Amino acid sequence: MGQSSITRRAALTGFSAFGLWPWPGAGRARTPKPPRAPPIARIEPVRETLWGEVIVDPYRWMEDETDPDWLPFMRGQAEYARGVLDAAPGRASLAQRIAALSSDMTGAVRLQRAG
């Protein structure tokens, strides 16, 4: 792993889908300005032959988190996703409701086998 402040897992899974789901009253709020366009990924095809099949991966460069284009691209994607989610009508009230319903939940921190 590199020294970046954002991990690949966090970048790929850290976005909530709740901001995009339709819910009652979603159309009543004013529509904010749409966020800027998402960044465009560099396309750099890598061809390899596996078991006789030619595989072409245009985004193989993204597997290398030390690539100088990787972190700016992932941050741009995160910024765009955050803008889309934040602009979803009714998102703030939905987030408050989810927080209220889930605030008393407990989670297992450490499991230990008995006996």
C-alpha positions in Angstrom: 0.0 0.0 0.0 1.2 3.5 -0.7 1.2 6.6 1.5 -2.1 8.0 0.2 -4.7 9.1 2.6 -7.5 7.3 0.7 -7.5 3.6 0.3 -8.7 1.8 -2.7 -11.4 0.0 -0.7 -12.6 3.3 0.8 -12.6 5.0 -2.5 -14.6 2.2 -4.2 -17.0 1.4 -1.4 -17.3 4.5 0.7 -20.3 6.1 -1.0 -23.8 5.6 0.3 -26.5 4.8 -2.1 -29.1 6.3 0.1 -28.7 9.7 -1.5 -29.9 8.3 -4.8 -32.9 6.3 -3.8 -36.3 7.9 -4.3 -38.4 8.4 -1.2 -41.7 10.1 -0.4 -41.5 13.9 -0.8 -38.3 13.8 -2.8 -39.8 16.0 -5.6 -40.9 18.8 -3.3 -37.5 20.3 -2.6 -35.9 22.8 -5.0 -33.4 21.3 -7.3 -29.8 22.4 -6.6 -27.3 23.1 -9.4 -25.9 19.8 -10.8 -22.3 19.1 -9.8 -19.5 19.5 -12.3 -18.8 16.5 -14.6 -16.9 13.6 -13.1 -13.2 13.2 -14.1 -12.5 11.1 -17.1 -10.2 8.1 -16.6 -7.1 7.7 -18.7 -7.4 4.8 -21.1 -4.2 2.9 -21.5 -5.0 -0.6 -22.8 -3.0 -3.5 -21.5 -3.2 -6.7 -23.5 -2.4 -10.1 -22.1 -3.1 -13.7 -23.1 -4.6 -16.0 -20.5 -5.3 -19.6 -21.3 -5.3 -18.7 -25.0 -7.7 -15.8 -24.7 -6.6 -12.2 -25.3 -7.7 -10.0 -22.5 -7.7 -6.2 -22.9 -7.9 -4.1 -19.8 -8.0 -0.3 -20.5 -7.9 0.6 -16.9 -5.1 -1.6 -15.6 -3.2 1.4 -14.5 -5.7 1.9 -11.7 -4.4 -1.2 -10.0 -1.2 0.8 -9.2 -2.1 3.3 -6.4 1.3 4.8 -6.8 0.5 6.0 -10.3 0.5 9.8 -10.2 -2.9 9.9 -11.9 -4.6 7.5 -9.5 -5.1 9.6 -6.4 -6.3 12.7 -8.2 -8.8 10.6 -10.3 -10.2 8.9 -7.1 -10.5 12.2 -5.3 -12.3 13.7 -8.3 -14.7 10.8 -8.4 -15.3 11.2 -4.6 -16.0 14.9 -5.1 -18.4 14.3 -7.9 -20.2 11.5 -6.0 -20.5 13.7 -2.9 -21.9 16.5 -5.0 -24.5 14.2 -6.6 -25.5 12.7 -3.2 -25.6 16.1 -1.5 -27.8 17.5 -4.3 -30.4 14.8 -3.9 -33.7 16.3 -2.7 -34.7 15.3 0.8 -31.3 13.8 1.6 -30.7 15.7 4.8 -34.1 14.6 6.3 -33.5 11.0 5.2 -30.0 11.0 6.8 -31.5 12.4 10.0 -34.1 9.7 10.1 -31.6 6.9 9.4 -29.4 8.2 12.2 -32.3 8.4 14.6 -33.4 4.8 13.8 -29.8 3.4 13.9 -28.4 5.3 16.9 -29.2 2.6 19.4 -27.7 -0.3 17.5 -24.9 -2.2 18.9 -22.2 -4.0 17.1 -19.8 -6.8 18.0 -16.3 -5.5 18.4 -14.6 -8.8 19.4 -15.9 -12.3 19.3 -14.6 -15.0 21.5 -15.3 -18.7 21.3 -16.7 -20.2 24.5 -15.1 -23.1 26.2 
